[in-house]
Amino acid sequence: MSQILALAGGVGGAKLALGFARILPPDRLTVVVNTADDDVFHGLHVSPDLDTVMYTLGGSVNPETGWGRAGDSFNSLETLGRLGAETWFKLGDRDLAVHILRTQLLREGHTLSEVTRHLCERFGVRHAVVPMTDHPVRTVVDTDEGAMSFQHYFVRRRCEPRVREIRFNGAERAAPSPWFEFALERATAIVICPSNPFLSVAPILAIPGVRDRIIELDVPKVAVSPIVAGKAIKGPAAKLIQELTGEPAGCVAVARQYRGLCTHMVIDRSDGAFASEIARLGMKVEVAQTIMETEEDKIALARSLLALLGPGG
């Protein structure tokens, strides 16, 4: 029986994860999520990417933003602001409850994997949504304005500073989480979701041994480009390509990030003219609709990927 291992982060990853979850039983899908974006706000451990995937699969995500809880209010945040606290990182009241419980359980000695499993069960998520590691890894963005934590760069500064380098502090001491390790051992196909290659996927691959193990796996490995017609569907992926590689933002530049790692690359129909250029990088290329605006779009893309993966999918 096929076992799909999906690497995800952010809204794009959550959308494709939902597509897979709609057509695959729980025992055939594991979604490994970036945790280098985790941070502490108001004394609480916040895991933005894990929560985005969990809320999406649990049916409670804010449909307008793709992150946060649907129908949330911000009374606690408004009160914190009146008390003089910084409130640039928007945490809704329902969202805060999740962070409070996560922090409590972590302080009691539970691992992030254990806490995530507990929260997912409470949200009715039947598929395995797991952190990339139980060790602390934090993204640091070196910019022309100095080094910043990821959330400071991404949320507070709205990705405006020019990026010179991205580091994943703690990655060298990290190990794959137990569920990630289990999924790597059983995977018959790997999917890199349309997540930011530099901020969502790279931290997962930075865990010692992970990239090499994926390369060594004799299974189909497909990446979906988060860049369509030279623009990122969401977030700063296009901007980062230009700043970190000097290349024009596009699906070819994304493919270069996965050269030697993936066997297949999926690009949007609007980028079909670049298929031959990507093929010269040593990947098989599939052209499909990768923009996921509706649930039907998400399911359709997931079905296309399973067909592409063949028996492994």
Residue frames relative to the residue before (quaternion, step in Angstrom):
aa qw qx qy qz dx dy dz
M 1.0000 0.0000 0.0000 0.0000 0.00 0.00 0.00
S 0.4799 -0.6984 0.4518 0.2791 3.57 -0.89 0.96
Q 0.1436 -0.7662 0.6231 0.0628 3.53 -1.19 0.69
I 0.1741 -0.8067 0.5606 0.0683 3.56 -0.48 1.22
L 0.1164 -0.7568 0.6412 0.0508 3.55 -0.91 1.01
A 0.0720 -0.8079 0.5849 -0.0028 3.56 -0.52 1.21
L 0.2202 -0.7469 0.6155 0.1218 3.57 -0.97 0.95
A 0.0490 0.8453 -0.5193 0.1154 3.55 -0.57 1.14
G 0.0980 0.7528 -0.6504 0.0260 3.47 -1.40 0.34
G 0.8300 0.2406 -0.1563 0.4782 3.55 -1.06 0.69
V 0.7829 -0.3777 0.2446 0.4295 3.51 -1.39 -0.07
G 0.6526 0.5238 -0.3249 0.4407 3.62 0.91 -0.88
G 0.6602 0.5016 -0.3039 0.4692 3.55 0.95 -0.84
A 0.6477 0.5253 -0.3141 0.4537 3.56 1.00 -0.85
K 0.6374 0.5411 -0.3323 0.4365 3.59 0.98 -0.80
L 0.6991 0.4447 -0.2831 0.4830 3.57 0.84 -0.92
A 0.5949 0.5591 -0.3629 0.4492 3.58 1.07 -0.67
L 0.6400 0.5140 -0.3259 0.4690 3.59 1.02 -0.77
G 0.6220 0.5449 -0.3389 0.4487 3.57 1.01 -0.80
F 0.6682 0.4831 -0.2954 0.4826 3.57 0.93 -0.88
A 0.6666 0.5240 -0.3087 0.4310 3.58 0.92 -0.90
R 0.6335 0.5427 -0.3332 0.4394 3.57 1.14 -0.53
I 0.7920 0.3040 -0.1568 0.5056 3.61 1.11 -0.52
L 0.7066 0.3994 -0.2676 0.5192 3.61 1.22 -0.16
P 0.4600 -0.6528 0.5094 0.3205 3.61 -1.00 0.68
P 0.6887 -0.5222 0.3102 0.3959 3.60 -1.15 0.52
D 0.6944 0.4922 -0.2939 0.4350 3.59 1.00 -0.72
R 0.6863 0.4691 -0.2975 0.4694 3.60 1.25 0.07
L 0.7491 0.3418 -0.1993 0.5313 3.60 1.24 0.03
T 0.0120 0.7488 -0.6627 0.0039 3.53 -1.06 0.91
V 0.1593 -0.7761 0.6062 0.0692 3.56 -0.84 1.04
V 0.1406 -0.7848 0.6020 0.0439 3.56 -0.54 1.24
V 0.1581 -0.8414 0.5166 0.0112 3.54 -0.59 1.21
N 0.5505 -0.6111 0.4795 0.3061 3.53 -1.12 0.83
T 0.0715 -0.7994 0.5951 0.0410 3.59 -0.98 0.85
A 0.4322 0.7033 -0.4677 0.3158 3.60 1.23 0.21
D 0.6027 0.5430 -0.3569 0.4632 3.61 1.30 -0.17
D 0.4302 0.7109 -0.4628 0.3087 3.61 1.25 -0.14
D 0.0514 0.7861 -0.6140 0.0496 3.55 -1.14 0.65
V 0.4213 -0.6744 0.5417 0.2723 3.55 -1.34 0.11
F 0.0351 0.7766 -0.6265 0.0554 3.55 -0.85 1.06
H 0.8390 0.0026 -0.0552 0.5413 3.55 -0.84 1.07
G 0.6966 -0.4933 0.2538 0.4550 3.55 1.11 0.80
L 0.6367 0.5391 -0.3150 0.4525 3.58 1.30 0.08
H 0.4269 -0.6818 0.5360 0.2561 3.56 -1.09 0.81
V 0.0811 -0.8024 0.5912 -0.0076 3.55 -0.57 1.23
S 0.0913 -0.7850 0.6124 0.0193 3.58 -0.89 1.02
P 0.2075 -0.8528 0.4611 0.1304 3.60 0.35 1.23
D 0.7069 0.4570 -0.2897 0.4555 3.62 0.79 -0.92
L 0.6260 0.5251 -0.3388 0.4664 3.58 0.97 -0.79
D 0.6880 0.4861 -0.2906 0.4538 3.56 0.89 -0.92
T 0.6225 0.5402 -0.3507 0.4447 3.59 1.01 -0.74
V 0.6680 0.4714 -0.3008 0.4910 3.59 0.94 -0.84
M 0.6603 0.5146 -0.3098 0.4507 3.60 0.91 -0.88
Y 0.6750 0.4802 -0.3027 0.4713 3.59 0.85 -0.90
T 0.6431 0.5325 -0.3263 0.4433 3.58 1.00 -0.82
L 0.7152 0.4298 -0.2602 0.4858 3.58 0.80 -0.97
G 0.6860 0.4788 -0.2809 0.4705 3.58 1.15 -0.56
G 0.5012 -0.7028 0.3941 0.3156 3.58 1.29 0.01
S 0.6374 0.5464 -0.3360 0.4270 3.60 1.17 0.35
V 0.4128 0.7209 -0.4734 0.2931 3.60 1.23 0.22
N 0.5402 -0.5871 0.4893 0.3523 3.56 -1.21 0.55
P 0.3439 -0.7845 0.4718 0.2090 3.62 -0.39 1.15
E 0.6270 0.5596 -0.3391 0.4227 3.60 1.16 -0.48
T 0.7729 0.3291 -0.1703 0.5150 3.58 1.02 -0.79
G 0.3861 -0.7058 0.4972 0.3249 3.58 1.09 -0.73
W 0.7452 0.2333 -0.1831 0.5973 3.60 1.28 0.03
G 0.7074 0.4112 -0.3241 0.4748 3.58 -1.22 0.35
R 0.5888 -0.5964 0.4327 0.3323 3.55 -1.36 0.17
A 0.5222 -0.6236 0.4853 0.3208 3.54 -1.09 0.74
G 0.8526 0.1575 -0.1207 0.4834 3.56 -1.04 0.81
D 0.3485 0.7646 -0.4852 0.2418 3.59 1.17 0.42
S 0.2608 -0.7187 0.6198 0.1769 3.52 -1.35 0.41
F 0.3174 -0.7717 0.5307 0.1488 3.57 -1.24 0.35
N 0.1747 0.8235 -0.5193 0.1471 3.56 1.03 0.79
S 0.6544 0.5106 -0.3217 0.4556 3.60 0.92 -0.85
L 0.6575 0.5097 -0.3117 0.4591 3.57 0.95 -0.86
E 0.6395 0.5186 -0.3265 0.4642 3.58 0.98 -0.79
T 0.6531 0.5016 -0.3128 0.4733 3.58 1.00 -0.79
L 0.6223 0.5314 -0.3354 0.4667 3.58 1.01 -0.80
G 0.6405 0.5254 -0.3207 0.4592 3.57 1.00 -0.80
R 0.6638 0.4948 -0.3086 0.4683 3.59 0.95 -0.83
L 0.6751 0.4763 -0.2847 0.4861 3.57 1.20 -0.53
G 0.6225 -0.5961 0.3162 0.3965 3.57 1.30 0.11
A 0.4938 0.6545 -0.4401 0.3663 3.60 1.22 0.14
E 0.5237 -0.6047 0.4891 0.3476 3.57 -1.22 0.47
T 0.0905 -0.8289 0.5521 0.0019 3.56 -0.85 0.96
W 0.3117 0.7821 -0.4951 0.2147 3.61 1.15 0.49
F 0.6691 0.4076 -0.3031 0.5424 3.59 1.19 -0.39
K 0.2859 -0.8242 0.4709 0.1314 3.54 -0.25 1.33
L 0.0263 0.7838 -0.6162 0.0723 3.54 -0.58 1.23
G 0.3078 -0.7658 0.5396 0.1665 3.55 -0.63 1.12
D 0.6775 -0.5063 0.3476 0.4047 3.55 -1.27 0.34
R 0.6763 0.4673 -0.2990 0.4846 3.60 0.92 -0.84
D 0.6182 0.5412 -0.3279 0.4662 3.55 1.09 -0.74
L 0.6317 0.5553 -0.3304 0.4283 3.59 0.97 -0.87
A 0.6109 0.5652 -0.3576 0.4236 3.57 1.01 -0.75
V 0.6340 0.5238 -0.3221 0.4689 3.59 1.04 -0.79
H 0.6849 0.4862 -0.2883 0.4598 3.59 0.89 -0.93
I 0.6115 0.5439 -0.3496 0.4561 3.59 1.08 -0.70
L 0.6949 0.4597 -0.2855 0.4735 3.58 0.84 -0.94
R 0.6203 0.5354 -0.3524 0.4521 3.61 0.95 -0.80
T 0.6777 0.4983 -0.2961 0.4525 3.58 0.84 -0.97
Q 0.6379 0.5323 -0.3211 0.4547 3.57 0.98 -0.85
L 0.6954 0.4741 -0.2813 0.4610 3.57 0.85 -0.97
L 0.6275 0.5229 -0.3372 0.4681 3.60 1.04 -0.72
R 0.6678 0.4987 -0.2997 0.4642 3.59 0.98 -0.83
E 0.6431 0.5093 -0.3208 0.4735 3.56 1.20 -0.48
G 0.6422 -0.5703 0.3033 0.4127 3.57 1.30 0.00
H 0.4846 0.6500 -0.4518 0.3722 3.58 1.22 0.09
T 0.4719 -0.6587 0.4991 0.3070 3.57 -1.12 0.60
L 0.6452 -0.5074 0.3895 0.4178 3.55 -1.28 0.32
S 0.6033 0.5531 -0.3548 0.4518 3.61 1.07 -0.67
E 0.6724 0.4932 -0.2944 0.4668 3.58 0.90 -0.93
V 0.6602 0.5066 -0.3059 0.4625 3.55 0.96 -0.88
T 0.6564 0.5138 -0.3130 0.4551 3.57 0.93 -0.89
R 0.6338 0.5246 -0.3286 0.4638 3.58 0.97 -0.81
H 0.6525 0.5145 -0.3114 0.4611 3.58 0.95 -0.88
L 0.6751 0.4921 -0.2968 0.4626 3.58 0.87 -0.93
C 0.6497 0.5194 -0.3236 0.4511 3.59 0.93 -0.87
E 0.6262 0.5275 -0.3411 0.4618 3.58 0.98 -0.76
R 0.6603 0.5122 -0.3035 0.4577 3.59 0.98 -0.85
F 0.7097 0.4257 -0.2507 0.5022 3.57 1.12 -0.65
G 0.5336 -0.6676 0.3875 0.3455 3.57 1.25 0.15
V 0.4185 0.6890 -0.4815 0.3440 3.59 1.19 0.48
R 0.2187 -0.8222 0.5185 0.0856 3.57 -0.45 1.23
H 0.6490 0.4990 -0.3198 0.4770 3.60 1.14 -0.53
A 0.5565 -0.6275 0.4339 0.3290 3.56 -1.15 0.61
V 0.0063 0.7488 -0.6611 0.0474 3.54 -0.69 1.21
V 0.0474 0.8492 -0.5134 0.1137 3.57 -0.30 1.25
P 0.5042 -0.6311 0.4847 0.3356 3.60 -1.11 0.57
M 0.5894 -0.5865 0.4200 0.3637 3.55 -1.16 0.57
T 0.7923 -0.0198 0.0510 0.6077 3.58 1.13 -0.68
D 0.4041 -0.6757 0.5517 0.2752 3.55 -1.30 0.35
H 0.5814 0.5660 -0.3693 0.4530 3.57 1.30 0.00
P 0.5370 -0.6311 0.4435 0.3414 3.61 -1.10 0.57
V 0.0636 0.7455 -0.6588 0.0781 3.56 -0.82 1.12
R 0.0297 -0.8248 0.5643 -0.0195 3.58 -0.78 0.98
T 0.3934 -0.7151 0.5358 0.2161 3.54 -0.92 0.99
V 0.0638 -0.7647 0.6411 0.0099 3.54 -0.94 1.01
V 0.1933 -0.7932 0.5727 0.0736 3.55 -0.77 1.08
D 0.2097 -0.7629 0.6017 0.1095 3.57 -0.67 1.14
T 0.0117 -0.8265 0.5595 -0.0614 3.57 -0.58 1.18
D 0.6601 -0.4864 0.3795 0.4286 3.54 -1.30 0.00
E 0.6723 0.4285 -0.2981 0.5249 3.58 1.32 0.02
G 0.6887 -0.4453 0.2714 0.5037 3.56 1.29 0.23
A 0.6580 -0.5068 0.3844 0.4030 3.54 -1.36 0.05
M 0.0468 -0.7946 0.6051 -0.0156 3.55 -1.03 0.89
S 0.5065 -0.5710 0.5301 0.3693 3.53 -1.24 0.43
F 0.6556 -0.5352 0.3435 0.4072 3.55 -1.13 0.55
Q 0.7000 0.4758 -0.2979 0.4415 3.60 0.75 -0.95
H 0.5925 0.5464 -0.3652 0.4659 3.59 1.11 -0.61
Y 0.6795 0.4761 -0.2820 0.4818 3.57 0.93 -0.91
F 0.7452 0.4596 -0.2283 0.4257 3.55 0.76 -1.12
V 0.7901 0.3164 -0.1557 0.5013 3.57 0.81 -1.00
R 0.7459 0.4178 -0.2502 0.4544 3.57 0.62 -1.10
R 0.7826 0.3057 -0.1619 0.5175 3.58 0.91 -0.90
R 0.3724 -0.7822 0.4430 0.2308 3.58 1.35 0.16
C 0.6234 -0.5950 0.3104 0.4013 3.57 1.10 0.88
E 0.3604 0.7781 -0.4590 0.2322 3.61 1.18 0.39
P 0.6491 0.5169 -0.3619 0.4249 3.68 0.83 -0.75
R 0.4963 -0.6376 0.4990 0.3134 3.55 -1.17 0.61
V 0.3167 -0.7773 0.5207 0.1562 3.57 -0.79 1.04
R 0.2265 -0.7791 0.5756 0.1020 3.54 -0.97 0.98
E 0.7876 -0.0810 0.1055 0.6017 3.57 1.03 -0.81
I 0.1862 -0.7493 0.6224 0.1284 3.54 -1.27 0.51
R 0.0982 -0.7955 0.5975 0.0207 3.55 -0.87 1.03
F 0.2314 -0.7476 0.6052 0.1459 3.54 -1.22 0.56
N 0.1967 -0.8256 0.5210 0.0906 3.54 0.17 1.30
G 0.7877 0.2834 -0.2419 0.4907 3.54 -0.87 1.02
A 0.4961 0.6819 -0.4309 0.3213 3.60 1.19 -0.32
E 0.6429 0.5541 -0.3315 0.4120 3.57 1.00 -0.79
R 0.7159 0.4050 -0.2428 0.5144 3.60 1.23 -0.42
A 0.5585 0.6376 -0.3714 0.3790 3.57 1.28 -0.06
A 0.1641 -0.7413 0.6384 0.1263 3.53 -1.37 0.27
P 0.6113 -0.5410 0.4020 0.4148 3.60 -1.09 0.49
S 0.5257 -0.6061 0.4830 0.3507 3.58 -1.09 0.67
P 0.6698 -0.5221 0.3270 0.4146 3.63 -1.12 0.49
W 0.6786 0.4758 -0.3029 0.4705 3.62 0.94 -0.78
F 0.6027 0.5305 -0.3511 0.4817 3.58 1.12 -0.62
E 0.6417 0.5223 -0.3120 0.4670 3.56 0.94 -0.91
F 0.6571 0.5124 -0.3005 0.4640 3.57 0.93 -0.91
A 0.6700 0.4999 -0.2975 0.4611 3.58 0.97 -0.87
L 0.6225 0.5392 -0.3397 0.4543 3.59 1.04 -0.73
E 0.6660 0.5136 -0.2982 0.4514 3.57 1.02 -0.79
R 0.7701 0.3778 -0.1775 0.4825 3.58 1.08 -0.73
A 0.4797 0.7236 -0.4246 0.2571 3.60 1.18 -0.39
T 0.1688 -0.7564 0.6229 0.1068 3.54 -1.05 0.85
A 0.7772 0.0414 -0.0631 0.6247 3.57 1.32 -0.04
I 0.1844 -0.7721 0.6008 0.0942 3.56 -1.13 0.73
V 0.1020 -0.7821 0.6139 0.0329 3.54 -0.98 0.93
I 0.1798 -0.7352 0.6431 0.1168 3.55 -0.89 0.97
C 0.3654 -0.7727 0.4836 0.1886 3.54 -0.38 1.28
P 0.5989 -0.5663 0.4101 0.3904 3.62 -1.22 0.29
S 0.2562 0.7486 -0.5441 0.2791 3.51 0.58 1.30
N 0.6714 -0.5001 0.3549 0.4162 3.56 -1.23 0.37
P 0.4248 -0.7342 0.4588 0.2645 3.65 -0.56 1.08
F 0.7247 0.4567 -0.2397 0.4569 3.58 1.04 -0.79
L 0.7926 0.3449 -0.1524 0.4792 3.58 0.96 -0.85
S 0.7627 0.3512 -0.1941 0.5073 3.61 1.10 -0.56
V 0.7565 0.3719 -0.2067 0.4966 3.59 0.89 -0.91
A 0.6350 0.5677 -0.3357 0.4023 3.59 0.91 -0.87
P 0.6377 0.5154 -0.3648 0.4412 3.67 0.91 -0.66
I 0.6284 0.5244 -0.3435 0.4605 3.59 1.02 -0.73
L 0.6996 0.4688 -0.2618 0.4714 3.56 0.93 -0.94
A 0.6039 0.5820 -0.3485 0.4185 3.60 1.24 -0.38
I 0.5126 0.6175 -0.4373 0.4058 3.60 1.20 -0.25
P 0.5483 -0.6606 0.3881 0.3351 3.60 -0.66 1.05
G 0.8256 0.2410 -0.2043 0.4674 3.52 -0.91 1.03
V 0.5703 0.6360 -0.3935 0.3396 3.60 1.10 -0.53
R 0.6735 0.4905 -0.3133 0.4558 3.59 0.78 -0.97
D 0.6723 0.5011 -0.3051 0.4514 3.59 0.85 -0.94
R 0.6580 0.5099 -0.3217 0.4512 3.59 0.96 -0.80
I 0.6398 0.5099 -0.3312 0.4701 3.58 1.01 -0.76
I 0.6344 0.5273 -0.3293 0.4594 3.58 0.97 -0.85
E 0.7059 0.4839 -0.2674 0.4427 3.57 0.91 -0.92
L 0.5619 0.6117 -0.3987 0.3889 3.60 1.14 -0.49
D 0.2878 -0.7617 0.5606 0.1507 3.56 -0.79 1.04
V 0.4479 0.6385 -0.4787 0.4033 3.55 0.61 1.26
P 0.6014 -0.5311 0.4216 0.4224 3.60 -1.18 0.29
K 0.0532 -0.7831 0.6196 -0.0040 3.55 -1.01 0.90
V 0.0030 -0.8390 0.5400 -0.0674 3.56 -0.35 1.25
A 0.1532 -0.7644 0.6204 0.0851 3.56 -1.06 0.82
V 0.2484 -0.7453 0.6025 0.1411 3.55 -1.08 0.80
S 0.4135 -0.7349 0.4792 0.2436 3.57 -0.69 1.06
P 0.3076 -0.7464 0.5591 0.1890 3.59 -0.94 0.89
I 0.6212 0.5056 -0.3308 0.4990 3.57 1.35 0.01
V 0.0141 -0.7899 0.6120 -0.0354 3.56 -0.81 1.05
A 0.8415 -0.0430 -0.0208 0.5382 3.56 -0.74 1.12
G 0.7318 -0.4651 0.2251 0.4444 3.56 0.97 0.93
K 0.7104 0.4025 -0.2532 0.5188 3.59 1.26 0.06
A 0.4712 -0.6456 0.5187 0.3035 3.54 -1.18 0.64
I 0.5114 -0.6257 0.4881 0.3297 3.56 -1.03 0.78
K 0.7755 -0.0995 0.0908 0.6168 3.57 1.04 -0.79
G 0.7938 0.3275 -0.2204 0.4625 3.58 -1.04 0.73
P 0.6681 -0.5727 0.3506 0.3204 3.57 -1.37 0.07
A 0.2533 0.8100 -0.5103 0.1392 3.63 1.14 0.34
A 0.6693 0.4988 -0.3151 0.4516 3.61 0.88 -0.88
K 0.6416 0.5260 -0.3091 0.4648 3.57 0.98 -0.88
L 0.6803 0.4950 -0.2945 0.4533 3.59 0.91 -0.87
I 0.5913 0.5566 -0.3738 0.4481 3.59 1.03 -0.68
Q 0.6846 0.4887 -0.2843 0.4601 3.56 0.85 -0.96
E 0.7236 0.4589 -0.2554 0.4480 3.58 0.88 -0.93
L 0.7546 0.4059 -0.2124 0.4698 3.60 0.97 -0.79
T 0.7850 0.2986 -0.1656 0.5169 3.59 1.09 -0.59
G 0.3942 -0.7247 0.4772 0.3027 3.57 1.15 -0.51
E 0.5536 0.6020 -0.3910 0.4221 3.57 1.29 0.06
P 0.5685 -0.5375 0.4692 0.4095 3.57 -1.22 0.31
A 0.5086 -0.6435 0.4709 0.3247 3.56 -1.03 0.75
G 0.3584 0.7224 -0.5334 0.2553 3.55 -0.82 0.98
C 0.7043 -0.4731 0.3227 0.4195 3.53 -1.29 0.16
V 0.5926 0.5619 -0.3773 0.4368 3.61 1.10 -0.53
A 0.6482 0.5090 -0.3140 0.4713 3.58 0.97 -0.84
V 0.6153 0.5232 -0.3416 0.4806 3.59 1.07 -0.69
A 0.6462 0.5312 -0.3184 0.4460 3.58 0.91 -0.92
R 0.6241 0.5445 -0.3473 0.4397 3.59 1.00 -0.74
Q 0.6195 0.5490 -0.3441 0.4431 3.61 1.08 -0.65
Y 0.7613 0.3522 -0.1823 0.5130 3.58 1.14 -0.61
R 0.3493 0.7472 -0.4926 0.2775 3.56 1.27 0.24
G 0.7924 0.2471 -0.2157 0.5143 3.57 -0.83 1.00
L 0.6812 0.4624 -0.2770 0.4954 3.56 1.25 -0.32
C 0.7978 0.2682 -0.1084 0.5290 3.56 0.91 -1.00
T 0.3983 -0.7012 0.5415 0.2375 3.51 -1.21 0.61
H 0.7895 0.1948 -0.0756 0.5771 3.56 1.19 -0.62
M 0.1242 -0.7579 0.6354 0.0801 3.55 -1.24 0.57
V 0.1677 -0.7738 0.6050 0.0845 3.56 -0.91 0.95
I 0.0387 -0.7968 0.6026 -0.0233 3.55 -0.78 1.10
D 0.5957 -0.5887 0.4132 0.3576 3.54 -1.23 0.47
R 0.6553 -0.5300 0.3709 0.3900 3.56 -1.22 0.52
S 0.6385 0.5438 -0.3334 0.4305 3.58 1.05 -0.69
D 0.7100 0.4176 -0.2425 0.5124 3.58 1.27 -0.33
G 0.2707 0.8212 -0.4723 0.1711 3.56 1.27 0.27
A 0.6035 0.5894 -0.3529 0.4048 3.59 1.11 -0.65
F 0.6754 0.4978 -0.2900 0.4605 3.60 1.20 -0.43
A 0.3922 0.7606 -0.4580 0.2404 3.60 1.25 -0.07
S 0.6848 0.4894 -0.3032 0.4468 3.59 0.85 -0.90
E 0.6273 0.5338 -0.3389 0.4547 3.59 1.05 -0.71
I 0.6589 0.4845 -0.3055 0.4876 3.58 0.99 -0.80
A 0.6158 0.5576 -0.3471 0.4352 3.59 1.01 -0.77
R 0.6336 0.5354 -0.3322 0.4488 3.58 1.09 -0.66
L 0.6007 0.5433 -0.3624 0.4611 3.59 1.25 -0.22
G 0.6091 -0.5931 0.3359 0.4056 3.56 1.29 0.00
M 0.6091 0.5353 -0.3623 0.4597 3.59 1.20 0.40
K 0.4243 -0.6270 0.5774 0.3056 3.51 -1.25 0.48
V 0.2287 -0.8083 0.5355 0.0868 3.57 -0.88 0.94
E 0.1001 -0.7642 0.6359 0.0397 3.52 -1.02 0.92
V 0.2152 -0.7626 0.5992 0.1146 3.56 -0.96 0.91
A 0.1439 0.7890 -0.5772 0.1536 3.59 -0.73 1.08
Q 0.5553 -0.5364 0.4783 0.4186 3.54 -1.29 0.00
T 0.0902 -0.8382 0.5376 0.0159 3.57 -0.45 1.19
I 0.5483 0.5773 -0.4126 0.4425 3.60 1.25 -0.12
M 0.1298 -0.8262 0.5480 0.0144 3.56 -0.60 1.20
E 0.0119 -0.8318 0.5533 -0.0420 3.56 0.00 1.31
T 0.7783 0.2285 -0.1205 0.5723 3.59 1.09 -0.65
E 0.6469 -0.4959 0.3856 0.4323 3.55 -1.26 0.20
E 0.6028 0.5591 -0.3521 0.4473 3.56 1.09 -0.68
D 0.6203 0.5405 -0.3325 0.4611 3.59 1.07 -0.75
K 0.6608 0.5134 -0.3043 0.4552 3.56 0.95 -0.91
I 0.6676 0.4894 -0.2981 0.4753 3.57 0.94 -0.88
A 0.6478 0.5318 -0.3222 0.4402 3.57 0.96 -0.86
L 0.6607 0.4882 -0.3151 0.4752 3.60 0.95 -0.82
A 0.6348 0.5230 -0.3323 0.4616 3.58 0.98 -0.80
R 0.6462 0.5093 -0.3221 0.4682 3.60 0.96 -0.81
S 0.6326 0.5337 -0.3297 0.4543 3.59 1.00 -0.83
L 0.6618 0.5062 -0.3021 0.4632 3.56 0.98 -0.85
L 0.6481 0.5136 -0.3271 0.4574 3.58 0.95 -0.82
A 0.6399 0.5138 -0.3211 0.4726 3.57 1.04 -0.75
L 0.6449 0.5257 -0.3085 0.4611 3.54 1.06 -0.81
L 0.6792 0.5087 -0.2839 0.4464 3.56 1.02 -0.85
G 0.3573 -0.7672 0.4734 0.2441 3.57 1.22 -0.31
P 0.8392 -0.1447 0.1040 0.5139 3.62 -1.06 -0.67
G 0.6296 0.5498 -0.3415 0.4298 3.60 1.11 -0.64
G 0.7188 0.4149 -0.2504 0.4984 3.56 1.22 -0.43
